[in-house]
Amino acid sequence: MESKDAIIKALELAGKPMKGGEIADASGVDKKEVDKQIKKLVAEGKVNSPVRCFYALVK
């Protein structure tokens, strides 16, 4: 599974905004990779940051 897909899946399963470290733990993806992929997902409009340092899927 690609790291982007793992991050999206972790956010779906959580059902709530998560911090980068929580996403890394839940997805099994390295924290630095999570940070990099989150930036890409935000730019694509798939993820947003409802609260500073927390990320959630755009519905």
N, C-alpha and C positions, 0 to 999 in steps of 0.2 A: 504494500500500500504506500502510495506517495505521501510525503509528510503533510502536504496541503490537505489531502483527503483525511488523514488521521486527525488533524487539527479540527476540521469541520465536524467530523464524527464525534470528537470529544465535546465540542460545544453543543451539538445536537443532544447528546445524552445528558449533559449537565442541565440543560434547559434554563440556565441562568448565566449572567455575565461572570467571566472568570479572569483571573490574573494570568500573566504569561507563565509563571511557575506552575500554577495549577493545571494549565493546559498541557504543559510539558509532562507533568506527572501522569495526567489522565490519558494522554495520547502515546506516551513512550517516545516522544520526539525530543531531541536535545533542546535545551532552553534557547540557545543562540539561534538554532534553526527555526524554532517557534517564532522568535522575535522577527526574523527575516521574512518568514512566510505570512505572518500577521500583517506586516506592512503591505505586502503584495495583495492580500485578501481585502484589506481596507481600500486600497487603490482601485480594486476591481468592483467594489461596492457590495461584497459578500459578507463582510464583517464590519461592525462599527464599534465605537467606544462610548457606551452610554454614560460611563463614569470614568474619570481619569484612571488609567492603568488597568482597566477592566475591558474585556472584549466580549461581544455577543454576535450571533448570527443576525443578519438583516432579514426581517420577515416580510 
